[in-house]
């Protein structure tokens, strides 16, 4: 049954999109250091791999990351229900069904964007998952797929998944093109925000989150006049300063001065724990490239990081100390003093 009763739409006010090879547990830990309120999503996990594979490895996350949503890919209702229950047992706050990814991998598995053509199957999957768990089940989809992108078809899909138990709809404001690469699908299909707004108007009781092409917090604020939430992908990943300002700008939290050097030093215990478990240092620190984005010293920082990530043998503590020293020097430079201080919760 629907889990919409009792949920707080403001929990989805700002979301960081699930992105393969980007939103792993190490990025999410960093993101949570920057924002208390941002809703974080895993990379897509294929339900069959979760049910039949190493669930502990696929689902592992640090409790500090919470709330975290688990995004699942698949089209078998039974497998999705089992995977959803496993996610709930691991402590995830939400199960999200991927109905929008256009990659060859998901097409071959009959899930992702190709499911837009099968609203009945999507609804069955949502209903089965919703019956299996107590946490919200949500859907992330696009406006359409290939030539099947009319507003009536989209409304039919939304109507069916809402009736099946979808608590929140995340709508990427582009259609999907199955014969194009994922990158081309982020650039070629035109953005049609007005169609997302129209869905919200047609389904006023269903919380809607808008996704696609949003680059700034000012744009977020404009969209939030029309829908309950916004979801940013690469803009939030590439510009960590943007993510650091989310709580203050979108949630009216009091600003808390926080230096980039202090941020990195605060990650020290986490990094040392993960490295001690056998995680290569470069897998963790590669997510830090977005520090100082658009500000003096950004290029020097990226160059230093790229060079030192090839030297995993240096150890976590010396790496952290050297990174903090460089960032502190950049923050304290005359050029750096002309830029706003990074803030985080």
N, C-alpha and C positions, 0 to 999 in steps of 0.2 A: 504494500500500500504506500501511497505518497508519504514522504518524510517532510513535506513542506511545512506542516503544522509544527510550530515551535522553533523553527530555524530563524536565525537573525540575518536578514539580507545584508546588513552592514559588514558581516564577516567576509563578504565577497567584494567589498568596496574597492580594494586594490589587490590584484592577483598577479603573480609572476607565472607566465605560461610554461607548461611542460615542454622541454626542448631536448631532443636526443643529443647526447654528448655534451650537454651544458648543465642541466639542472640536476646533477648528481648530488649525493649527500654532502659533499665538501662545499659545493656552491651554496647549497641551502643553509648550511651552518653559517657561512659568511653572510648570506642575505639576512638571516635572523639577527645577527649582530647589528645590522644596519637598520632593520625595521621590526618593531614589535608586532605591528598590525598586518603586514603583508601576508597574504595567503600563498603558501608555497606548494608547488606540485612536483611530483617525481617525473623523471623521464617515463615515457610509455613502457609499461611492462606487459609483455604478451601473456595472456591468461594461461595458455597451454604450457608455456615455459615455467610459469609459477607453480601450476598444479603438479607438473611432472618433474620439475627440476629442483635446484637448490634454493628453496624459498627463503631461508635465513639470509643468504647472500643477497638475493634480489630485493628483499624488503628492509634490510638493515638501515636504520637511521638513528641519529642521536636525539634523545628526548628534548634537547634544547631547541631543535628545529620546529617543534610543534607550534601551531597546527600545520600539519602536512597532509595533502591529499594524494592518494594513489591513483594514477591514471592507468587504466587497463585497456589493452587492445584485444579484440576477439569478436567472434560472432556466434559462438556456441553458448547458449544460455546457461547450460549446466556448468560448463567450465568457468564461465564468468561469475556465476554465483559462488562456486567453491573458492575462486581467487578473491572475490570480494570479502568473503568470510575470513579468509586468511589475512587480508589486509586489515580488517577490523580487529582481529585478534592481536595483530602486531602493534596496534595503537594509532592507526591512521584515522584522520578526522572526517574523511570523505572518500568516496569511490567515484572516480570520473571515467566515463566511457568515451573513448576516442572514436568519433564518427567524422573526422575531418582530415586525417593525415593522407596525403596523396602519393606516398612513395611506392615504388615497385614492390617493396617488401610487404606492405599491408594489402596491396591489391592481390598479390599471390595468395595471401591467407584469408581473403574475403572479409576484410575488416577495414577500419579507417573510412576514408571518403567514399569508397564504393558502396558502403552501407546506406548512404543518403538515398540511393535508389530503392531501398527496401525498408520503408518506415515500419512495416508490420514486424519485421525481424528485430529492428532496433527496440521497438516497444516491448517485445517479448523479453529481450535481454535485460532491459531496464526493470521490468516487472519482476523477473526472477531474481535479479540482484537485490532489488529493494525488499523483497520478501525474505532474503537471506541475512540481511544485516539491519542494525538499528541506526547506523550513521547515514547521512544523506548520500543519495546516489544522484550524480549529476551527469550531464551530457555536454561534450564540446563538439560542435559541428560547424559546417560552413553553410553558405546560402544555397548551394546547390552543387551539382557535379556535371561537368561537360555541358551538354545541351539541356539537361534536366535541372533548370535553375529558375523556374517560375515561382512567384510568390505564393500561389495556391498550393504548389507541392511542398514548399517550405512550411506553410501553415499546417498542412496535413501531417507532416513529420512532427512538428512541435506539439500539435494537438494530441497525437498518439503517445508521444513519450511523456508528456505532462500527465495524461490520464494513467499511464503505467507506473508513475511514481517518481519521475524526474523532479528533484527539488529545486534545482537551479539550472538554467540554460546558459551556456557559454557559446556565443555566436561570433565566429570569425567572419568579418564583413566582406568576404570575397567568396566566389565559388571556387571549386577545385577542378583542376584539369589533370586527368589521369595520365595523359601521355607526356606530361612535362615534369621536370625535376622539382623536388621540394623547394629549392631556391627560386625557380621560375614561378612557382605557385605563390610565393610571397611578394612577387613584383609585377607579374603580367596581368592576372585578373584584376579589374578595377575594384577599388574599394567602394562599397555602397552602404554607408552608414545609415542612410535613411531607411533602408530595408530592415535593419536591426531595430530601429526606433518603431517601425510599423509593427514588428512582431510584438514588441512590448505593449503597444497600444491594443493589439488584438488579444493579448493574453495578460491582462493587468495583474492577475494574481500570481503569475509566475515570475520570480526574480530573474532578471536578464543581465548578463555580463557581456560587454562588447570587447572585441579583440580585433587586432589587425591594423598595422600602420601607425599606431599611436606612439609619438616620440617625446612627449613632454608632459609634465604635471599640469600645465595650463590646458592642454588638450584633454587630459583626464577630467579636469573640472568641468569642461564644457559637456563632455559625454555624460557625466554624472547628473546633469540636469534632465537627462532623458531616460537613463537606465540605472539599475542599482549598483552596477560594478563595472570596473575596467580591468582588462588583462593586458599586460605588456610582456613582450618576449625579449628580443635582442636589445631593445632600448634599455631595459632594466639590467640586462646582463653586461652590456658594454659600458654603461655609465653608472658606476656604483654611487656617484654623488647624487644622482637622481633618486636612487633607491634610499639613500640616507635621508632624503628630505620628505619622503612619503608620509611619515607619521605627523610631521609638523604641518605640511601643506594640506593633506587630504583628511587627516583625522584630528586636526586642531590640537595636537599634543604640544606641550611646552618644548621649545628648542633646547637641545642638550649638546653643548660644544664637545666635539670629539675629534681628535687628530687622527690622520691616517696612520701615523706611526704608532699611536696608541692602539688603534684597531688591530694592527698586525701583531703587536706585542700581546694583546688580549687573546689572540688565536694560538699563542704558543703552546699551552697545555693540550689543546685539541690536536694540533699538528704533531706534537711529540707522541701522543697516544696512538694516533693513526699510523705514524711511521713505525712505531714499535710493533704494531700489528702486521707490518709488512707492506703497507701502502707506500708506493713511491712518492717522494716529496713533490715531484712535478705534477702528479695527479691532483694534488691539493692546491698548490700555489698557482697553477695556470689560471685559476679563476680570479686572480688578483689584478689582472692586466687592466681592468677598468678603473682602477684608482687614478686620480688626477686627470681623468678624461676631459679634454677641452680646456685644460689649464696649464700654466707654465710647468715644465718639467715632465709632462706626460710621456714624451718621446724618450727622455732619458730613463724614466722608470721602466717603460716597456722593454727598452734595450737591455737594461740591467737584469730584469726578470727573465727575459728570453735567454740571455747568456748563462745565468746562474742555474736555470732549471735543467741545464744539461749536465750539471755537476751534483747529482744526487748524493754523492759520497761525502759531501761536506758536513752532513748531519743537520738535524732540524734546528737545534738551538743556535748554532752559529749563523745559519741562514736567516732565521727570524731576527737576530740581533743586527745583522748587516742590512737587511731590508728596512728595519725600523730606523737605522741611522741615516740611510739615504733619504727616506721619506721625511724625516725630521729636518734634514738639511734643505730639502725642497720646500717644505712648509715654511721654514724660517728665512728663505731667501727674500730679497726685496721684491722680486716679481711675485713670489707666492703670497706675500702679505697683501697684495692687491686683490686677492680672490677671496670669496666667501669661505669661512671655515666649514669643514665637513662636519655634519651633525649625525648622530646616530643614537639609538636607544640601547 
